[in-house]
Amino acid sequence: MRESFAHYPSLRDAVVLITGGASGIGASMVEHFVFQGARVAFVDVNAESAAKLLGSIPAATHTPRFFHCDLTDVAAVRAAVAKVEAEIGPVRVLVNNAASDDRHSFAEVTPEYWDERIAVNLRHQFFVSQAVVPGMIRAGCGSIINMSSISWMIPATGLPVYITAKAGIVGLTRTLAKELGASKIRVNCVSPGAIMTERQRRLWMTPEYIAEIIQRQSLKRELLPEDVARLV
């Protein structure tokens, strides 16, 4: 990572928890927070991707830590946060990043699939936040960043439950910002557009589709995970 990017002293030694940090945008966030000197913990279900990420990060002030967690399991979420705080320290920055944009047909969605997709894309943001907030209140400060998407604004098609979840994240962010602001906890939402992660390229991005996306953007280039990580 180039040294020309800004350093933020407030992040030095701060405990940062990133969900879905093993790949894509989340992995880039892990790298960038490590670069800032933060104590980074990330949770994910994909241990193989997590190991690959850890092996790729250069020596740093604080080595990032991976904690395996199925975020659809609320008990596991609470246990993972407790383990992070016991082994690293109270979380000061939470990035609710984990999501899965699997394509699905409106006509074929079952109640079971609906519940599973909402658990994957929305519910964990509430319960991870709930788990870290007591420590933030005791510290007198904290920051929560919820990752949404522009997909519900466009609107996109072919993944209606995912889009519903991403719209819900905005509502969750607004109510938590109001409720937690008095405790000096900031809650914000980031809504990326089409980001060229390895998964997106492998599953959906054709040269024609990429050209169409770039034509619609203000920035006439491919947008990469690091563009989002530097914003966060």
C-alpha positions, 0 to 999 in steps of 0.5 A: 500500500502506498505511503502517500495516503493519509494517516489518521492518528485517531485510528492508531491502536483502535480496535476495529471489527469488520464483518465479512472481512475475508474477501472483496471490499471487506478484505480491502478494509482490513488491509487499509485499517491495518495500514492505519495502525489499528487493531483489526479483527474480522469475522467471516465464514470463509476460513480459506479466504481469511487465511489467504488474506492474512498471508498477503498482508505485510508485517504491521504494527498490529497483525489482524485477527480472524474469528470464524463466525456464521453471522446468521447465528445470533448466539455465534455473533454474540460469542464472537464479539465477546471473544474479540473484546476479551482477546483484543479489546473493546470495539471502537469502530464497527464496519457492518460489511458482510453480505451476499448478492446471490441472484434470485427470481421474485416469483421463486422466493420462498418464506425460507429463502426470504428469511435466510437472505434477510439474515445474511444481508440485514439482521446481523447488522442489528445484532453485531451493533447491539453487541458492541454498543455497550463497550462504546458507551462505556468508552464514551465514543464509537463509530458504526459504519453500515454498508448498504448499496445503490441497488435499491435506489436505481432500482436494480432487478434480479435480487429483490430480497437483497435489495430489500435488505439494503434499503432496510440498512438505511432505515437501521442506520438512521434510527441508530444514529438518532438513538446512539448519538447522545452516547457520542456514537456515530452511525453512518451508511455507505452505499457503493455502486458497482465495485469490481471485486473478484466475485463480481468479475467471476460471476457477472461482469462481462466486457459489455456490462462493465462498459455500460456501468462505466458509461453511467458513472461520473468517474469513467473507470472501474471502481475497485474495493480499495476505492470504498475502503479508503472512503470508510 
